[in-house]
């Protein structure tokens, strides 16, 4: 049988960019499994785990009746898949990191730091220069759509003037992109 990709429509394929790579870091794998639909989750359980069909059916019934949260079932699936290619400890760590970042909305520990010239910048220029957006136009759209936070506060004005000093400035774009900017004199 062919395994559907993350989109749930086409077969899983690297060229279609809808795949979970077996050599990807555990955090990446966990996030990708959590992104699949609840319906697709059952197909992954059937094809990618060693659980008996009766166990899968029981879990599916519990999720359908509200006794089990589908999010927890999906997290368990992610851990099972990660354990096959990494370790149980790495699977647990990936779940903890996912919960911290996406459920509790905390900032990750391993944020890239970039040094840029101290001074005043338009916010859209700063985002493009830091590499969080491919262009100033994309940065402007991201800001206008509410997808940018500066030091934890939502930014809405692409033309806002930001003063970069030698203290850290945390910029977040979307849920997954972070950078700490530090001004160099």
N, C-alpha and C positions, 0 to 999 in steps of 0.2 A: 504494500500500500504506500501511496505517496503521502507525505506529511505536509499539511498546509503550513504556509509561512505565517509570520506574525500578523499579516493582514487578514488571515482566515479565508482567503479566496484562492490565490495562486499557490503553487507548490513552493516549499521553502527553498530559497535559492540565494546564493551570494550575489549573483548578478541582478536579482530583483530587489536586493537590499531588504529582504524580509526574513532574515535567518538569525539563528542563535549559533554562533561559532563555538565549536568544542574547545578551542584554545583561547577563548575570550576570558578576561578576568571574571571571577565570580560575581562581583558587583554588577558588571555589565549583563551577565547572563540572568541574574535575578531580576533586574529591571526589565529586561526583554520579556521574560516569562510573565511578569506582573502586567505587562501591557496587552497581553492577548485577551480576547473576549472570554466571558464566562462560558459560553457555548463551546468555544474551541478548546478550552481547558480540558474538557472530558476526552477529546480526541488525543490530546497530548498524554493524558493519563494512560489511555489504552495503548498507545504506541511507544511511549518513552519510559514507562515504569514497569516494574515487576509485580505490581499489585494485581491480585486476582480480579477477574471481572465482577465477582460478587462484592468485593471490597469497594470497587469504583462505583458500582450501582448504589451501594449503601451510602457512600459519601455524597453522591449526586442527589439521592432522596433527602438526606439531611439538609443539604443546601437548598433544595426546592421547598422544603417545609419550613425553613427559617431556623431550624435547630443548629445549623452550622453556617457561618458567614462564608460566602464564596471567596472573599479576599483571603481568608485563612487557608482555604483549600488550595488556592492558587499559590500562596506562599509555601505550603507544604510541597506542592509540585515542583516549584523552583528549587527548593532544597534537595529534593530527590534527584533532579537532573544535575545539579551542581555536584552532588556527592559522587556521581558516576565519573566525573572528569577532574574533580579536584579532591577536596576532603570534607568531612562532616564539619570540622572546625571552620573551614573557609565558607561553607554554606551558611552556618550560623552567623558568622561575621557579616556576610553579604546581607542577610535578613536584617540584622541590627542596623547596618548602615542605611538600608532602604527605609526602614521604619523611622530612623532619625531624620533623614532628609525629606522624605515625601509625606510621612504621616504627621510627624511632629514639627516638620518644616524648619529643622535646624540647619545650620551652615556646616558643610563638610570640613574635615580637618586638613585635608590635603589640597588646599586652594593654591593655584599658581600665583606667584608674586611677580609683578612686572614693575620695573623702574622706568619712569618717564620723566622728561624735563619738568621741573616744577613750574607752575604758571597757571594761567586761566584758560580754560577750554570750554567750548560748547559741548554739552552732554553727548550729542550724537557723534561729534568728532572724537571724543574720548573713548566711546564704545568701539568705534571703528578702529581707532589707533591701538586699542588694547587687544584687538583680535576677536572680540566677542560678536562682531558682525562683519560680514564680508565687505560692506560699503557703508558710506555715510547715509545713503538712502535707506538701506535695510535697517540701520540703527534708528533712523527717524521713525520708520514704520513700527519697529518693536516698541519704542517709547510711547508712541501715540496709541498703540493697542494695549498698553498697560503691562507689558512684559519685562519691564526693567525696574530694578530696585537699586538705590544707592544708599549704602549703610543701613539697609533694612527698610528704608522708606520708598514707597512707590514713586517713580518719576514719571511725569506726564508731559513735560515741556522739553522737546528736543533741543531748543535753543538756550536752555538754562545754562548759565555760566557756572562752571565748577572750578574751584580753586584747588589745585593739586599742590600739597606741601610735603614735607618730609614725614608726615604722619600717614598711616594707612587709610585708604579709601576702598571699601568693599563694593564691587559692582556685581550684580546678579542679572543675568538675562535668561528668561524662562525659568524652568525648574532645575536645570542641570548645569548651566554655565556660570562659573564664578571666576573672578580675578581680584586680587588685591593690588591696587596701584600705590606705588610709593614714589613721591617726587624726588628727583635728584637735583642737587643744586649745581 
